[in-house]
Each structure stands twice: as structure tokens, then as C-alpha cells.
Amino acid sequence: MDHSSPTNHSQAVQLNDTNASTLHRYVCPAPGAGGLTRLSTNWLFQSAKEIEIEHRGDVYRLRQTALGKLILTK
């Protein structure tokens, strides 16, 4: 996967044609209306226990607990 320059000690994943085949294995349309997309946490986290998600200029942290639960904090 291509990565951009580190921002706040993290790297942003850039989606493009080169990693589209890898992405295809982890992203699939979810059943139901509204054009939902399902992302695998295996792809999102890879080997990390915590990731940062930027949304409308704010950074959120999504982390996995020891019991496999997900916690999203701002």
C-alpha cells in the first residue's frame, strides 16, 4: 500500500489502483439499502491495535480491546 507523509506520527492510507486488488479482498457491499460498504477490521488495523480516523478535520482513535471489542474516542 502507498502511504503519505507521516502526520502526527501516523500514516494516512492512500487508496489507488495499485492496492485495489488488496482492498477488494477486504471491502464488499453489505446487504441492504443505502449503498453500505463493509470494511474488514483485518484490513483496517492490519497489525496495529489502534488506528486514527480523520473525519471533518477531527481525529478519532479506534482501538481494539483485549476482548476484541472496538472503542472509538475523539
C-alpha positions in Angstrom: 0.0 0.0 0.0 1.1 3.6 -0.6 1.4 5.8 2.4 1.6 9.6 2.6 3.9 11.6 4.7 3.5 10.9 8.4 1.0 13.2 10.2 1.1 13.4 14.0 3.3 10.2 14.0 0.7 8.3 11.9 0.4 7.4 8.2 -2.6 8.0 6.1 -3.5 5.2 3.7 -4.0 6.3 0.1 -6.3 4.2 -2.0 -5.4 3.9 -5.6 -5.3 1.3 -8.5 -2.1 -0.3 -7.2 -3.7 -1.5 -4.0 -7.2 -2.0 -5.4 -6.7 -5.8 -5.6 -5.7 -6.0 -1.9 -8.6 -3.7 -1.0 -11.0 -5.9 -3.0 -10.4 -8.8 -0.6 -11.5 -6.8 2.4 -14.2 -4.4 1.1 -17.5 -5.7 -0.1 -21.0 -4.3 -0.4 -23.1 -5.1 2.7 -26.6 -6.4 2.1 -29.3 -3.8 2.4 -30.3 -0.4 1.1 -28.3 2.8 1.1 -25.1 1.7 -0.6 -23.4 0.5 2.5 -19.8 -0.6 2.4 -18.3 -3.2 4.7 -14.7 -3.0 5.8 -12.8 -5.8 7.5 -11.1 -4.9 10.7 -8.2 -7.1 9.5 -7.6 -4.6 6.7 -8.3 -1.5 8.8 -6.0 -2.5 11.7 -3.5 -4.8 9.9 -1.1 -5.5 12.7 -2.0 -2.4 14.9 -4.3 -2.4 17.9 -5.2 1.2 17.4 -5.8 3.4 14.3 -6.6 7.1 13.7 -9.6 8.2 11.6 -9.8 11.7 10.4 -13.4 13.0 10.0 -14.3 16.6 9.1 -11.0 17.8 10.4 -11.2 16.0 13.7 -9.1 13.0 14.6 -10.7 10.0 16.3 -9.0 6.9 17.6 -10.4 3.4 17.0 -8.9 0.7 19.2 -9.4 -3.0 19.8 -9.7 -4.2 23.4 -8.2 -7.4 24.7 -11.7 -8.9 24.4 -12.0 -7.9 20.8 -14.4 -5.0 21.3 -14.0 -1.7 19.4 -13.8 1.7 21.2 -14.0 5.0 19.3 -12.8 8.1 21.0 -12.3 11.7 19.9 
